[in-house]
Amino acid sequence: MKYNLTKEQTAIIQTEKKRVYVPAVAGSGKTHTLSKRVSQLLASGVSPDAILVLSFSNRAVDVLRKRLGSKITIKTFHAFGKSLVKQRHGRSVKVATPTEIASCLKQAIASERKIWKRVKQSTGIDLKDKTEQRSLLDFLSATQGFPSDAKRLVADSASRYTSYAPVLDELREIRKTYRKCLKEAKRLDYAEMLRRGRMAIPKLDLPYTHLFVDECQDMSLAQMRLLSAAVEKIPNVMMFGDPRQSIFGFMGAQFHNVSDVTDRFHTMPLTKSFRLSHQTALLADAILEGETSIVGAHDGERPTLTSCKSTVKQEDEIVALVGKLMASGVSPDEIAILGRTKAQLRAIDQALLCSAGYATQPRYEERLIEHTHRMLDLLLLLNRSYMRMRELSKPDAEQRKQIEDKLAAFVDGGVPAKVLADCRRRFMEAARAPTFAGRYVAIKKIYLRLMRVANEDVKPIRIELGRWDAISSQFNSVKKLRSTIRQLEEQTPVTLSTIHGAKGDEWDHVIIAGVTDGSIPFYREMARGELDEERRLLYVAATRARQRLHLFHAPYHHAPSGQRFDEPSRFLTPAVRKLSVKRSR
């Protein structure tokens, strides 16, 4: 992004104020401004060792490191907390993995059966449900056992924890059992690490004279407490953020966490977006119902709003739009398709791959293409012995051993005899599948069974292999399928991302799928009446577009909840519709 500095940016870069809060609209160049401010400090003689930059995510830290270089200390809050604990106690700490944390909470709930029953009777919340356990973990992380923080969070209508209000005592007991489980495992969770880091700060001589905080609207209560302690020790502090982009409430992030710190700060806003067209800026303002004005930088086309009769039609229209954009010269990596859920995006991914042969980059899950090729090796083994396998209705001992030996070769280490026998039976059944696609699906199940024995995390592998289910129906040989997959991997891909995962990024054309009640806003938040963050989520999605924004609505059936949603998103108000080009398909 090349542009001349605005008066607002210049004032921030040159300010002599010691405490500055910079509320920055989407695309306003806050990272550029932060970088220029750091450069100005270095030019004035401030040592790189005296500058600390904190941000919310590893990805944001990577971006800042590219801008600022390796001499400046740039950390996530968690990495900063861990370094403080190590500095204070002279040793590193062992942080529990997400799996270990989830396991400890599950054990705690199981051991507190009476409490689990009371919570369910009082609130209807089943703490044995995995989704509810994730929510509880976020709540425990945010409050860190402070009763005042817990009461404040459940009383906040913008938080996702209002339903916990009648059972705070019960949740406190579960937390005690959970912490005991972690202690026995000699592990710390992230919340405890932040707490210990905060407690260490008053006892340490911090080398920093300047502290910068990026994306401060995403701080949790625990991170805010750590920051508050650091602010007391570091004389110069500058915080960048945008309350309109606060979308991580499910992780305990609330904008009032920031205001607790910034009340004593001098406010210097960035109000001009260098990313957005005037037309997209107007629509983004309308989504937030004119809460604050955002100034666009250039003229552009009006956003489109396409209403489709079904999700299948929506997928077809999105595929057609991508093809039209690419035909007009738009590079695939300048197109992003955003959705509220991974399930929505997976269906669109399948349509792009299968219907049009467009390469995609799903950013919402790790790509494991090496497993695709290993699974195709197993399918090739079946195809090479296809006719012989079909004839072996009852293989003898030697034939069974040959098959099992070949299957065992796909796993490093031993495979239990029972598992091998089961995989061999499935292998022979796969040979009887009448189609190549049928054999593909059957072999995929065998491969996943073997990966489970190899102690691999099977879920992401299943998702990776499932990407090619539909496209496999177009082929009759492994060679042709593998060749097509390799060609797709070499092409420039279209980006698919959840809205949460797209924060901080931008593309020329942004397609938002499923702008439908039940999706945006999500059905759970609709039931709870907690819509503010959902509105900001749509705002964040809309403000990723540099040239043009494309909104899609389609009725859909949400299988997990058994509900059907037909109405366009309630955030598509008359004001929003007036600012868009409406189409029906």
Summary of the structure (lengths in Angstrom):
residues: 585
radius of gyration: 26.7
end to end distance: 36.1
largest distance: 85.4
contacts: 1904
relative contact order: 0.12
helix: 56%
strand: 14%
